[in-house]
Amino acid sequence: MQLTAERLDSTFTALADPTRRAIVARLAEGDATVNELAAPFDMSLPAVSKHLKVLERCGLISRTQVAQFRPCHLEPEALDAAVGWIETNRRSWMERFDNLAAHLSDVQWASSKATKGDTDE
């Protein structure tokens, strides 16, 4: 359980940065080299490499050796824990919102009934 919580924390921490989210989105289209991943950003290659290390440490990406290149590869199954957590909590939140909506409807109905009762007297 603790390992899963730590992995979930590291995944959400990694995805909290817009540059890393953009890198993950790019890798969802296919493998890419560091230079290819760095192209859209106004930052140095070492800065992009730091972002890649964060993504690699939490298991979202992996790197392989192909000749002199080290392409990055998205590990989509690493997102499964985050997706599962979001879906589980989304269902809970939706149930709570539905309960709140029903309660507010009841309160509004009671208020409306009380107001009509005041004008009937």
C-alpha positions in Angstrom: 0.0 0.0 0.0 2.8 2.4 0.9 4.7 1.7 -2.3 1.5 2.5 -4.3 1.0 5.7 -2.4 4.6 6.7 -3.0 4.3 5.9 -6.7 1.1 7.8 -6.9 2.7 10.8 -5.2 5.7 10.8 -7.5 3.5 10.5 -10.6 1.3 13.4 -9.6 4.4 15.4 -8.6 6.0 14.7 -12.0 2.8 15.6 -13.8 2.3 18.8 -11.8 4.9 20.6 -14.1 3.6 21.8 -17.4 6.9 21.0 -19.2 6.7 17.4 -18.0 3.1 17.1 -19.0 4.0 18.4 -22.5 6.8 15.9 -22.7 4.4 13.0 -21.7 1.9 14.3 -24.3 4.6 14.3 -27.0 5.8 10.8 -26.0 2.2 9.6 -26.3 2.7 10.2 -30.0 5.8 8.0 -30.2 9.4 7.7 -29.0 11.6 10.7 -29.2 15.2 11.8 -28.5 16.1 14.4 -26.0 16.8 16.9 -28.8 13.4 16.2 -30.3 11.7 16.7 -26.9 13.7 19.8 -26.2 12.8 21.5 -29.5 9.5 23.2 -28.5 10.9 24.6 -25.2 13.0 27.7 -24.6 15.4 25.9 -22.2 18.7 24.2 -22.3 19.2 20.5 -23.0 20.4 20.0 -19.4 17.2 21.5 -18.1 15.1 19.2 -20.3 17.3 16.3 -19.1 16.4 17.1 -15.5 12.7 16.9 -16.4 13.3 13.6 -18.1 15.0 12.2 -15.0 12.0 13.1 -12.9 9.7 11.3 -15.3 12.1 8.4 -15.5 12.4 8.1 -11.7 8.6 7.8 -11.3 8.4 5.3 -14.1 6.5 7.4 -16.6 9.2 7.1 -19.2 12.1 4.8 -20.0 15.2 5.3 -22.2 16.8 2.8 -24.5 20.0 2.7 -26.3 19.8 2.7 -30.1 23.2 3.2 -31.7 24.4 6.6 -30.4 20.8 7.7 -29.6 18.9 7.2 -26.3 15.2 7.6 -27.3 12.7 8.2 -24.6 9.6 5.9 -24.4 6.3 6.6 -22.6 5.4 3.8 -20.1 1.6 4.2 -20.2 1.0 1.5 -17.6 2.7 3.8 -15.1 -0.3 6.1 -15.4 -2.7 3.3 -14.4 -2.4 4.0 -10.7 -3.1 7.7 -11.2 -6.1 7.0 -13.6 -7.5 4.4 -11.1 -7.2 6.9 -8.2 -8.9 9.7 -10.3 -11.7 7.4 -11.4 -12.3 6.1 -7.8 -12.4 9.6 -6.4 -14.4 10.9 -9.4 -17.2 8.5 -8.6 -17.2 9.5 -4.9 -17.2 13.2 -5.8 -20.1 12.7 -8.3 -22.1 10.9 -5.6 -21.4 13.8 -3.2 -22.4 16.4 -5.8 -25.6 14.4 -6.5 -26.4 14.3 -2.8 -25.7 18.1 -2.5 -27.9 18.8 -5.5 -30.7 16.8 -3.9 -30.3 18.5 -0.6 -30.3 22.0 -2.2 -33.4 21.1 -4.2 -35.1 20.0 -0.9 -34.0 23.3 0.8 -35.2 25.3 -2.2 -38.5 23.5 -2.3 -39.0 24.0 1.5 -38.1 27.6 1.2 -40.5 28.1 -1.7 -43.3 26.3 0.2 -42.7 28.5 3.3 -42.8 31.6 1.1 -46.1 30.6 -0.5 -47.5 29.8 2.9 -46.6 33.3 4.1 -48.4 34.9 1.2 -51.5 32.8 1.7 -52.2 34.1 5.2 
